Amino acid sequence: MTKTYIMDSSTEGLPSTQSELLTFLVANVGQPMSIRRMMNALGLRSPAPVLSRLRHLEERGKLKQVA
């Protein structure tokens, strides 16, 4: 099971789509999280945009996923 850690909660300089996801994750720290829950919170119909945003946030050093 992969765990995601928030490394930097600042949304400055992020595109609005990534900022929205990061803000949601910060507001829900400590709660069980799933791709479906993130999809619903962001009003998305597919997991692909959520996965893409998570990947971009990780590349920017905002999140770190560990096994």
Residue, then its C-alpha position, 0 to 999 in steps of 0.5 A: m500500500t502506498k502512502t502519500y506525505i505532504m512535503d510542502s503545503s504552499t500552493e503558490g505558483l501551482p496551476s489551479t487544478q494542482s492547487e485545488l487538489l493540494t488544498f483538499l489533501v491538506a484539509n483532509v490530513g489523517q483521513p482515509m484517502s482514495i482516488r475515488r474520494m479525490m475524484n468526487a471532491l474535485g468533481l471529476r469523472s475519471p481517475a486519470p486527472v487525479l493521478s496526473r495531478l498527484r504525479h505533478l505535485e510529486e514532481r514539484g516536491k509537494l508530495k512524496q509517495v512511499a511504499 
